[in-house]
Amino acid sequence: MRLLDIYSQSPEIGQLSELLGNHPARIRIQGLVGSLSAVFGASIARLQNQKTIVFITGDKEQAFYFCNDMETLFGENELEL
């Protein structure tokens, strides 16, 4: 089982995905370290299939690492950057 599969099945991710539902929303997640923010974001994106999701990072360096982590989790062909 892949890491992304494990996180996508967690109750917390499922609850947040349900809360987002079909309504546009802004959420702010803080306190996640290292690649966990990308794992969290990818898990939500996976459950919110076919929806546009925008991630905003603090600076260009964070954006680079976040993007690299997302490509690793999803594969380069599954992301639109």
N, C-alpha and C positions, 0 to 999 in steps of 0.2 A: 504494500500500500504506500502510495506517495505521500509526502508531507502535506501537500495541498489537500489531498483527500481527507486526511485526518482532521485538519483544521476546518474544512468545509462542513464536517459532520458534528462539530462541537455545538452544544446547545446555545452558547452565547452568540456565535456567528449566525445560527439559525434564527434566533430571536431578533437580532438586529436586521437581518434580511427581511423578516416578516414586517417589522416596524417600517422599513423603507417602502415595502409594498410597491404600489403603482404611483406613489406620490413623489414628486421631486423633493429632495431634502438636502440639507447641508449638515454634515456631522464633522466633529473635530475629535480626533483621537490623539491622545498624548501619552507619553510614558512608555512607549514601546521601544525596545532597544534593538540595534543591529538590523538584521533582515526581517524581524518580526513584523514591522509595519508593512512590508511588501507581502508577506504571507497573509496577514490580516486583510489587506486590500484585495489581494488575489482571491481569497476565500469569499469575500463579499461579492466581488465581480462575477465569480463563477455562479453564485446563486442568483444573481440579478442578470441572468442570461439575456442577451440581446438589448441591453440598456447601455447608454453612454454614461460612463463614470469618469469624472475628472479628479485627479489627485494633485494636490498642491503641497510642495515641500518648502522648507525654509530657505534654501539657497540652491545654486546650481550643482554644487557637489553632492548634496543630499538627493537632488533630482537624478543625477547620474547613477548613483548607487541604487536608488529605488527602481529606476528603469532597468538597470542591469539585473536586479533581483527578479523583477516581473518577467523579463525575457527568459530567465532561467526557469522560473516556475511554470510559465505558460508555453514557452517555445516561441521563437521569433515570429513564426507565421501566424500566430493567434492574436497578436497585439497590433493595434494601430497607434503609432506614436506620432 
